């Protein structure tokens, strides 16, 4: 679980950086379409696969309960944040897939040398909707990941009760 967690975290930050970089590059830069877009799609699908893998592992694993001394409100917020992160780890790549699949100028959904089937009809108006959804959900995921990190750091460095330090369970 720890390995999948940290691998997924690394991939998410890489995806955010790649997404920001690729959309800011001029269309004349060959790396935009030859490197960034194909690998952004590949790593997005990989994140989707890792999310399902981690959900399967969680279903088979007894997870540690939140520390007993953790305030109820923080335990509830943690549960909501974790659940929403998992939902977004599925929805963001699916919205990206829908975006790529529906764009009339897209050459397909690339996954590390393979092209996945495009299940949606080409439609640039639908593409615009999927692009907006992908962007909003990706920024929502980023906000929740930042909240997740801040929560872990708060428990490590701010809480007076060191029993609340949940970070030690994931390192």
Backbone as a chain_set.jsonl record, in Angstrom:
{"seq": "XXXXXXXXXXXXXXXXXXXXXXXXXXXXXXXXXXXXXXXXXXXXXXXXXXXXXXXXXXXXXXXXXXXXXXXXXXXXXXXXXXXXXXXXXXXXXXXXXXXXXXXXXXXXXXXXXXXXXXXXXXXXXXXXXXXXXXXXXXXXXXXXXXXXXXXXXXXXXXXXXXXXXXXXXXX", "coords": {"N": [[0.821, -1.195, 0.0], [1.933, 1.224, 0.782], [3.915, 1.635, -1.167], [2.413, 1.84, -3.534], [0.91, 4.091, -2.864], [2.892, 6.167, -2.673], [4.039, 6.057, -5.209], [1.828, 6.688, -6.778], [1.402, 9.301, -5.817], [3.726, 10.595, -6.72], [3.328, 10.316, -9.482], [0.978, 11.824, -9.828], [1.82, 14.46, -9.201], [3.718, 14.72, -11.225], [2.023, 14.572, -13.448], [0.479, 16.879, -13.146], [2.448, 18.858, -13.431], [3.289, 18.217, -16.067], [0.905, 18.642, -17.468], [0.467, 21.421, -17.071], [2.779, 22.35, -18.323], [2.596, 21.361, -21.006], [0.27, 22.584, -22.042], [1.04, 25.189, -22.04], [3.036, 25.394, -23.88], [3.956, 26.551, -27.152], [2.201, 25.596, -30.161], [3.997, 25.048, -32.182], [6.198, 23.843, -31.103], [7.75, 20.816, -31.252], [7.892, 18.872, -29.179], [5.605, 19.203, -27.705], [3.417, 17.8, -28.875], [4.609, 15.436, -29.588], [5.808, 14.38, -27.363], [4.877, 15.397, -24.733], [1.922, 15.34, -24.772], [1.327, 12.573, -25.569], [2.603, 11.113, -23.467], [1.434, 12.243, -21.213], [-1.14, 11.295, -21.487], [-0.61, 8.534, -21.319], [0.459, 8.254, -18.696], [-1.732, 9.183, -17.301], [-3.622, 7.13, -17.752], [-2.212, 5.12, -16.463], [-2.295, 6.051, -13.814], [-5.029, 5.765, -13.381], [-5.231, 2.954, -13.506], [-3.595, 2.342, -11.291], [-5.152, 3.477, -9.264], [-7.424, 1.81, -9.243], [-6.08, -0.53, -8.581], [-5.108, 0.095, -6.043], [-7.528, 0.45, -4.697], [-8.485, -2.164, -4.797], [-6.522, -3.432, -3.258], [-6.973, -2.146, -0.825], [-9.487, -3.133, -0.222], [-8.902, -5.706, 0.476], [-7.294, -5.512, 2.655], [-6.745, -4.891, 6.101], [-7.174, -1.812, 7.276], [-5.411, 0.618, 9.21], [-7.007, 2.153, 11.982], [-8.05, 5.57, 12.517], [-6.09, 7.536, 14.811], [-7.073, 7.258, 18.211], [-7.102, 9.567, 19.701], [-7.513, 11.546, 17.891], [-9.389, 14.336, 16.916], [-12.932, 14.069, 16.342], [-13.992, 15.577, 14.217], [-11.769, 16.011, 12.583], [-11.103, 13.391, 11.903], [-13.389, 12.71, 10.448], [-13.207, 14.599, 8.359], [-10.831, 13.735, 7.195], [-11.622, 11.233, 6.211], [-13.54, 11.995, 4.285], [-11.912, 13.511, 2.553], [-10.01, 11.566, 1.69], [-11.74, 9.689, 0.432], [-12.851, 11.291, -1.594], [-10.555, 11.932, -3.02], [-9.919, 9.406, -4.087], [-12.174, 9.028, -5.735], [-11.776, 11.116, -7.545], [-9.338, 10.301, -8.625], [-10.177, 8.418, -10.35], [-12.139, 9.707, -11.928], [-10.809, 11.95, -13.114], [-8.795, 10.87, -14.963], [-10.638, 9.47, -16.608], [-12.172, 11.546, -17.651], [-10.162, 12.82, -19.076], [-9.595, 10.808, -20.922], [-12.065, 10.741, -22.275], [-12.021, 13.292, -23.347], [-9.77, 13.165, -25.082], [-10.58, 11.086, -26.725], [-12.853, 12.111, -27.987], [-12.032, 14.359, -29.388], [-11.684, 15.799, -32.54], [-9.277, 16.079, -33.868], [-7.569, 14.402, -32.605], [-5.202, 11.778, -32.368], [-5.718, 9.476, -31.077], [-5.887, 7.509, -28.026], [-3.151, 7.201, -26.4], [-1.143, 4.724, -24.895], [1.657, 4.104, -23.622], [2.923, 3.185, -26.108], [0.909, 1.659, -27.141], [-2.29, 1.963, -28.67], [-5.271, 2.786, -27.265], [-8.682, 1.761, -27.608], [-10.932, 4.112, -29.013], [-13.791, 5.076, -27.617], [-15.756, 6.924, -27.842], [-17.709, 9.068, -29.966], [-16.27, 11.266, -32.426], [-16.36, 14.628, -31.675], [-16.217, 17.902, -31.436], [-17.55, 19.776, -29.828], [-18.414, 18.264, -27.664], [-15.897, 17.548, -26.817], [-14.954, 20.015, -25.809], [-16.549, 20.279, -23.523], [-15.713, 18.015, -22.063], [-13.048, 18.728, -21.732], [-13.236, 20.968, -20.05], [-14.382, 19.73, -17.799], [-12.322, 17.897, -17.188], [-10.26, 19.674, -16.516], [-11.347, 21.145, -14.314], [-11.829, 19.058, -12.482], [-9.206, 18.081, -12.207], [-7.881, 20.266, -11.0], [-9.37, 20.318, -8.669], [-8.615, 17.872, -7.574], [-5.893, 18.432, -7.157], [-6.144, 20.448, -5.185], [-7.258, 18.94, -3.082], [-5.211, 17.093, -2.637], [-3.211, 18.806, -1.731], [-4.479, 19.657, 0.624], [-4.546, 17.194, 1.945], [-1.785, 16.722, 2.307], [-1.136, 18.959, 3.905], [-2.683, 18.349, 6.142], [-1.408, 16.0, 7.071], [1.102, 17.084, 7.682], [0.351, 18.91, 9.654], [-0.48, 17.177, 11.699], [1.955, 16.031, 12.246], [3.703, 18.175, 12.99], [2.339, 20.194, 14.412], [0.258, 19.336, 16.148], [-0.211, 18.709, 19.602], [-0.459, 16.252, 20.722], [1.356, 13.564, 20.1], [0.501, 11.106, 19.314], [-1.244, 11.454, 17.304], [0.184, 11.595, 14.992], [-0.051, 10.679, 11.95], [1.483, 10.43, 9.749], [3.748, 8.859, 10.096], [2.833, 6.301, 9.638], [2.818, 6.01, 6.917], [5.325, 6.33, 5.898]], "CA": [[0.0, 0.0, 0.0], [2.809, 2.401, 0.83], [4.582, 1.816, -2.46], [1.405, 2.345, -4.489], [0.579, 5.454, -2.438], [3.943, 7.124, -3.029], [4.138, 6.044, -6.674], [0.69, 7.472, -7.273], [1.655, 10.705, -5.482], [4.733, 11.077, -7.666], [2.69, 10.409, -10.799], [0.025, 12.939, -9.835], [2.569, 15.709, -9.31], [4.273, 14.743, -12.577], [0.936, 14.865, -14.387], [0.124, 18.296, -13.014], [3.532, 19.61, -14.075], [3.235, 17.971, -17.515], [-0.29, 19.313, -17.992], [0.739, 22.857, -17.129], [3.834, 22.591, -19.311], [2.177, 21.092, -22.381], [-0.702, 23.564, -22.537], [1.692, 26.497, -22.172], [3.968, 25.371, -25.013], [3.372, 26.875, -28.457], [1.946, 24.426, -30.997], [5.149, 24.825, -33.066], [7.218, 23.061, -30.391], [7.447, 19.406, -31.519], [7.752, 18.081, -27.953], [4.248, 19.342, -27.186], [2.555, 16.727, -29.375], [5.376, 14.198, -29.739], [6.271, 13.899, -26.063], [4.03, 15.722, -23.587], [0.557, 14.812, -24.855], [1.245, 11.101, -25.485], [2.974, 10.589, -22.158], [0.419, 12.689, -20.262], [-2.23, 10.314, -21.628], [-0.136, 7.242, -20.801], [0.548, 8.294, -17.239], [-3.102, 9.309, -16.804], [-4.193, 5.78, -17.724], [-1.492, 4.398, -15.415], [-2.864, 6.502, -12.54], [-6.334, 5.11, -13.289], [-4.962, 1.55, -13.161], [-3.106, 2.318, -9.903], [-6.275, 3.775, -8.367], [-8.191, 0.574, -9.095], [-5.221, -1.473, -7.859], [-5.084, 0.459, -4.635], [-8.849, 0.153, -4.138], [-8.537, -3.619, -4.616], [-5.674, -3.736, -2.098], [-7.663, -1.649, 0.381], [-10.614, -4.031, 0.062], [-8.361, -6.962, 1.027], [-6.375, -5.188, 3.74], [-7.292, -4.206, 7.265], [-6.516, -0.512, 7.38], [-5.357, 1.119, 10.593], [-8.021, 3.151, 12.333], [-7.452, 6.848, 12.924], [-5.724, 7.551, 16.226], [-8.214, 7.495, 19.104], [-7.053, 10.945, 20.211], [-7.799, 12.48, 16.796], [-10.755, 14.879, 17.036], [-13.897, 13.485, 15.401], [-14.131, 16.41, 13.016], [-10.609, 15.759, 11.727], [-11.239, 12.028, 11.374], [-14.431, 12.766, 9.415], [-12.651, 15.331, 7.217], [-9.861, 12.847, 6.569], [-12.362, 10.211, 5.454], [-14.128, 12.661, 3.114], [-10.819, 13.863, 1.646], [-9.492, 10.333, 1.088], [-12.747, 9.142, -0.478], [-12.96, 12.176, -2.753], [-9.33, 11.75, -3.81], [-10.081, 8.172, -4.869], [-13.164, 9.28, -6.789], [-11.137, 11.963, -8.561], [-8.3, 9.52, -9.307], [-10.871, 7.686, -11.404], [-12.847, 10.613, -12.826], [-9.905, 12.818, -13.895], [-8.329, 10.164, -16.167], [-11.758, 9.159, -17.503], [-12.498, 12.785, -18.371], [-9.082, 13.006, -20.05], [-9.826, 9.825, -21.986], [-13.215, 11.221, -23.051], [-11.526, 14.463, -24.057], [-8.908, 12.717, -26.171], [-11.353, 10.22, -27.616], [-13.859, 12.87, -28.734], [-11.426, 15.452, -30.158], [-11.611, 15.39, -33.952], [-7.894, 16.073, -34.344], [-6.779, 13.488, -31.788], [-4.782, 10.548, -33.043], [-6.032, 8.335, -30.234], [-5.505, 7.493, -26.621], [-1.855, 6.524, -26.368], [-0.755, 4.144, -23.607], [3.001, 3.545, -23.698], [3.158, 2.452, -27.348], [-0.342, 1.059, -27.614], [-3.408, 2.893, -28.776], [-6.494, 2.233, -26.698], [-9.833, 2.055, -28.456], [-11.682, 5.336, -28.738], [-15.163, 4.609, -27.463], [-16.688, 8.036, -28.031], [-17.677, 9.647, -31.31], [-15.546, 12.526, -32.565], [-17.295, 15.731, -31.536], [-15.44, 18.958, -30.781], [-18.344, 20.421, -28.768], [-18.298, 17.374, -26.506], [-14.507, 17.688, -26.377], [-14.845, 21.227, -24.982], [-17.166, 19.97, -22.231], [-14.801, 17.096, -21.365], [-11.835, 19.471, -21.366], [-13.569, 21.752, -18.863], [-14.539, 18.78, -16.691], [-10.987, 17.395, -16.855], [-9.501, 20.753, -15.861], [-11.937, 21.435, -13.0], [-11.579, 17.915, -11.604], [-7.763, 18.005, -11.934], [-7.568, 21.289, -9.996], [-9.989, 19.862, -7.418], [-7.715, 16.835, -7.059], [-4.707, 19.119, -6.641], [-6.515, 21.106, -3.93], [-7.422, 17.918, -2.049], [-3.887, 16.543, -2.337], [-2.553, 19.804, -0.883], [-5.125, 19.549, 1.934], [-4.062, 15.919, 2.503], [-0.403, 16.948, 2.745], [-1.166, 19.892, 5.031], [-3.201, 17.614, 7.3], [-0.341, 15.124, 7.58], [2.123, 17.935, 8.301], [-0.217, 19.452, 10.9], [-0.418, 16.13, 12.722], [3.364, 15.773, 12.577], [4.454, 19.292, 13.557], [1.545, 21.159, 15.175], [-0.503, 18.698, 17.223], [0.501, 18.474, 20.855], [-0.53, 14.809, 20.972], [2.145, 12.901, 19.052], [-0.221, 9.909, 18.873], [-1.978, 11.856, 16.096], [1.114, 11.648, 13.857], [-0.421, 9.611, 11.012], [2.489, 10.374, 8.682], [4.68, 7.759, 10.342], [2.269, 5.051, 9.107], [2.964, 5.956, 5.465], [6.73, 6.453, 5.485]], "C": [[0.87, 1.267, 0.0], [3.446, 2.674, -0.525], [3.607, 2.389, -3.474], [1.041, 3.786, -4.153], [1.616, 6.459, -2.935], [4.178, 7.169, -4.544], [3.024, 6.884, -7.282], [0.904, 8.958, -6.996], [2.655, 11.319, -6.453], [4.128, 11.273, -9.055], [1.719, 11.588, -10.884], [0.762, 14.266, -9.977], [3.23, 15.833, -10.687], [3.227, 15.096, -13.612], [0.547, 16.336, -14.339], [1.183, 19.156, -13.685], [3.465, 19.45, -15.593], [2.036, 18.67, -18.14], [-0.076, 20.807, -18.117], [1.756, 23.169, -18.227], [3.302, 22.44, -20.725], [1.176, 22.115, -22.895], [-0.086, 24.947, -22.693], [2.672, 26.55, -23.343], [3.261, 25.805, -26.296], [3.2, 25.596, -29.293], [3.119, 24.097, -31.913], [6.236, 23.972, -32.421], [6.893, 21.578, -30.562], [7.201, 18.57, -30.26], [6.335, 18.147, -27.383], [3.384, 18.144, -27.585], [3.282, 15.393, -29.511], [5.758, 13.571, -28.402], [5.229, 14.127, -24.97], [2.638, 15.106, -23.665], [0.52, 13.284, -24.784], [1.578, 10.559, -24.095], [2.04, 11.075, -21.052], [-0.761, 11.713, -20.297], [-1.81, 8.973, -21.027], [-0.111, 7.229, -19.275], [-0.824, 8.499, -16.603], [-3.78, 7.951, -16.714], [-3.514, 4.945, -16.636], [-2.024, 4.781, -14.027], [-4.234, 5.856, -12.329], [-6.172, 3.641, -12.869], [-4.478, 1.434, -11.711], [-4.23, 2.593, -8.908], [-7.115, 2.523, -8.152], [-7.387, -0.489, -8.34], [-5.239, -1.169, -6.37], [-6.439, 0.209, -3.975], [-9.002, -1.349, -3.883], [-7.696, -4.03, -3.404], [-6.345, -3.311, -0.792], [-8.804, -2.578, 0.772], [-10.142, -5.319, 0.732], [-7.499, -6.742, 2.258], [-7.141, -4.547, 4.889], [-6.5, -2.918, 7.428], [-6.472, -0.061, 8.834], [-6.438, 2.185, 10.815], [-7.324, 4.469, 12.66], [-7.085, 6.797, 14.406], [-6.933, 7.919, 17.088], [-8.264, 8.939, 19.592], [-7.35, 11.986, 19.123], [-9.216, 13.017, 16.955], [-11.676, 14.294, 15.957], [-14.009, 14.261, 14.104], [-12.967, 16.174, 12.049], [-10.654, 14.356, 11.132], [-12.28, 11.998, 10.263], [-13.915, 13.483, 8.168], [-11.649, 14.459, 6.469], [-10.557, 11.804, 5.705], [-12.955, 10.808, 4.178], [-13.044, 12.984, 2.087], [-10.279, 12.617, 0.948], [-10.471, 9.749, 0.067], [-12.84, 9.975, -1.747], [-11.716, 12.088, -3.635], [-9.454, 10.494, -4.666], [-11.073, 8.361, -6.008], [-12.529, 10.094, -7.919], [-10.022, 11.233, -9.304], [-8.895, 8.645, -10.409], [-11.479, 8.653, -12.42], [-11.92, 11.491, -13.678], [-9.349, 12.079, -15.114], [-9.468, 9.811, -17.135], [-12.194, 10.386, -18.292], [-11.415, 13.087, -19.412], [-9.223, 12.055, -21.217], [-10.968, 10.296, -22.882], [-12.814, 12.421, -23.904], [-10.72, 14.044, -25.282], [-9.685, 11.908, -27.197], [-12.303, 11.019, -28.506], [-13.273, 13.964, -29.626], [-11.198, 15.008, -31.602], [-10.183, 15.327, -34.47], [-6.991, 15.133, -33.546], [-6.426, 12.247, -32.589], [-4.956, 9.335, -32.144], [-5.564, 8.504, -28.81], [-4.291, 6.583, -26.502], [-1.61, 5.982, -24.968], [0.553, 3.394, -23.795], [3.196, 2.648, -24.928], [1.936, 1.771, -27.921], [-1.396, 2.151, -27.74], [-4.658, 2.199, -28.27], [-7.668, 2.572, -27.61], [-10.511, 3.354, -28.03], [-13.16, 4.967, -28.742], [-16.203, 5.695, -27.685], [-16.607, 8.568, -29.462], [-16.893, 10.959, -31.308], [-16.555, 13.668, -32.568], [-16.595, 16.83, -30.751], [-16.235, 19.714, -29.719], [-18.308, 19.572, -27.5], [-16.886, 17.462, -25.935], [-14.353, 18.894, -25.448], [-15.435, 20.994, -23.592], [-16.231, 19.058, -21.422], [-13.526, 17.808, -20.924], [-12.082, 20.304, -20.106], [-13.7, 20.843, -17.635], [-13.181, 18.271, -16.231], [-10.195, 18.443, -16.072], [-10.032, 21.01, -14.451], [-11.653, 20.288, -12.023], [-10.094, 17.797, -11.252], [-7.358, 19.042, -10.884], [-8.197, 20.937, -8.641], [-9.123, 18.793, -6.762], [-6.462, 17.469, -6.459], [-5.014, 19.774, -5.293], [-6.648, 20.08, -2.794], [-6.087, 17.272, -1.669], [-3.117, 17.512, -1.44], [-3.149, 19.76, 0.53], [-4.663, 18.288, 2.663], [-2.647, 16.083, 3.069], [-0.366, 17.872, 3.96], [-1.686, 19.214, 6.299], [-2.137, 16.723, 7.917], [0.744, 15.946, 8.277], [1.631, 18.553, 9.609], [-0.113, 18.417, 12.017], [1.019, 15.864, 13.159], [3.962, 16.917, 13.394], [3.659, 20.226, 14.475], [0.836, 20.516, 16.358], [0.365, 18.464, 18.454], [0.553, 16.972, 21.166], [0.172, 14.08, 19.831], [1.509, 11.587, 18.59], [-1.023, 10.192, 17.598], [-1.093, 11.867, 14.841], [0.843, 10.458, 12.928], [0.619, 9.452, 9.903], [3.432, 9.18, 8.854], [4.152, 6.422, 9.813], [2.51, 4.91, 7.612], [4.401, 6.131, 4.989], [7.518, 5.22, 5.875]], "O": [[0.575, 2.242, -0.691], [3.506, 3.82, -0.97], [3.944, 3.326, -4.197], [0.88, 4.613, -5.051], [1.27, 7.473, -3.54], [4.485, 8.23, -5.088], [3.255, 7.688, -8.186], [0.615, 9.79, -7.856], [2.453, 12.428, -6.947], [4.388, 12.277, -9.719], [1.654, 12.269, -11.907], [0.372, 15.107, -10.787], [3.295, 16.926, -11.249], [3.508, 15.837, -14.553], [0.315, 16.959, -15.374], [0.854, 20.081, -14.427], [3.571, 20.434, -16.326], [2.145, 19.232, -19.229], [-0.398, 21.401, -19.146], [1.602, 24.14, -18.967], [3.535, 23.31, -21.564], [1.224, 22.482, -24.069], [-0.633, 25.79, -23.404], [3.091, 27.633, -23.753], [2.096, 25.465, -26.507], [3.962, 24.641, -29.145], [3.224, 22.963, -32.379], [7.1, 23.438, -33.116], [5.863, 21.12, -30.067], [6.381, 17.653, -30.283], [5.915, 17.245, -26.658], [2.706, 17.549, -26.748], [2.647, 14.339, -29.545], [6.004, 12.367, -28.323], [4.753, 13.175, -24.351], [2.212, 14.423, -22.733], [-0.257, 12.741, -23.999], [0.908, 9.65, -23.604], [1.871, 10.382, -20.049], [-1.308, 11.352, -19.255], [-2.585, 8.351, -20.302], [-0.607, 6.293, -18.647], [-1.06, 8.039, -15.486], [-4.439, 7.648, -15.72], [-4.171, 4.15, -15.964], [-2.183, 3.916, -13.165], [-4.559, 5.445, -11.216], [-6.884, 3.153, -11.991], [-4.901, 0.533, -10.986], [-4.257, 2.005, -7.827], [-7.48, 2.204, -7.021], [-7.946, -1.254, -7.554], [-5.371, -2.069, -5.541], [-6.494, -0.201, -2.815], [-9.579, -1.756, -2.874], [-8.113, -4.879, -2.616], [-6.291, -4.023, 0.21], [-9.06, -2.788, 1.958], [-10.898, -5.95, 1.471], [-7.02, -7.71, 2.849], [-8.066, -3.763, 4.676], [-5.297, -2.944, 7.688], [-7.398, -0.331, 9.599], [-6.726, 2.999, 9.937], [-6.151, 4.484, 13.034], [-7.723, 6.074, 15.173], [-7.72, 8.794, 16.725], [-9.341, 9.472, 19.864], [-7.428, 13.179, 19.415], [-10.153, 12.235, 17.112], [-11.261, 14.058, 14.823], [-14.109, 13.678, 13.024], [-13.164, 16.141, 10.834], [-10.282, 14.162, 9.975], [-12.081, 11.333, 9.246], [-14.154, 13.031, 7.049], [-11.629, 14.451, 5.238], [-10.12, 11.528, 4.587], [-12.88, 10.197, 3.113], [-13.232, 12.759, 0.892], [-10.11, 12.622, -0.271], [-10.072, 9.361, -1.032], [-12.901, 9.43, -2.85], [-11.815, 12.162, -4.859], [-9.126, 10.522, -5.852], [-10.833, 7.901, -7.125], [-12.723, 9.796, -9.097], [-9.779, 11.506, -10.479], [-8.178, 8.19, -11.3], [-11.354, 8.449, -13.627], [-12.219, 11.746, -14.845], [-9.424, 12.616, -16.219], [-9.277, 9.851, -18.351], [-12.545, 10.28, -19.467], [-11.723, 13.558, -20.507], [-9.002, 12.434, -22.367], [-10.854, 10.256, -24.107], [-13.231, 12.537, -25.056], [-10.968, 14.521, -26.389], [-9.463, 12.04, -28.401], [-12.533, 10.645, -29.656], [-13.954, 14.447, -30.531], [-10.592, 13.966, -31.851], [-9.906, 14.592, -35.418], [-5.785, 15.077, -33.786], [-7.225, 11.735, -33.372], [-4.398, 8.274, -32.423], [-4.938, 9.499, -28.444], [-4.405, 5.358, -26.506], [-1.835, 6.675, -23.976], [0.559, 2.199, -24.091], [3.59, 1.489, -24.799], [1.943, 1.351, -29.078], [-1.383, 3.136, -27.001], [-5.053, 1.152, -28.784], [-7.632, 3.583, -28.311], [-10.642, 3.646, -26.841], [-13.705, 4.585, -29.778], [-17.402, 5.414, -27.712], [-15.548, 8.519, -30.088], [-16.861, 11.672, -30.305], [-17.493, 13.675, -33.365], [-16.401, 16.708, -29.541], [-15.636, 20.249, -28.785], [-18.186, 20.101, -26.395], [-16.699, 17.453, -24.718], [-13.691, 18.8, -24.415], [-14.881, 21.459, -22.596], [-15.99, 19.302, -20.24], [-12.989, 17.515, -19.855], [-11.244, 20.343, -19.206], [-13.186, 21.161, -16.563], [-12.908, 18.216, -15.031], [-9.54, 18.123, -15.08], [-9.254, 21.086, -13.5], [-11.28, 20.524, -10.874], [-9.757, 17.45, -10.12], [-6.581, 18.737, -9.98], [-7.62, 21.226, -7.592], [-8.921, 18.804, -5.548], [-6.026, 17.083, -5.374], [-4.22, 19.662, -4.358], [-6.2, 20.33, -1.675], [-5.867, 16.942, -0.504], [-2.447, 17.089, -0.498], [-2.415, 19.819, 1.516], [-4.416, 18.322, 3.869], [-2.358, 15.633, 4.177], [0.347, 17.605, 4.927], [-1.192, 19.473, 7.396], [-1.978, 16.69, 9.137], [1.246, 15.556, 9.331], [2.401, 18.702, 10.558], [0.29, 18.735, 13.136], [1.267, 15.511, 14.312], [4.653, 16.672, 14.383], [4.258, 20.978, 15.244], [0.812, 21.082, 17.451], [1.527, 18.071, 18.348], [1.496, 16.491, 21.794], [-0.361, 13.992, 18.724], [1.932, 11.017, 17.585], [-1.429, 9.264, 16.899], [-1.586, 12.125, 13.743], [1.418, 9.381, 13.09], [0.627, 8.442, 9.199], [3.859, 8.569, 7.874], [4.936, 5.507, 9.564], [2.417, 3.804, 7.08], [4.66, 6.084, 3.786], [8.717, 5.145, 5.609]]}, "num_chains": 1, "name": "protein.A"}
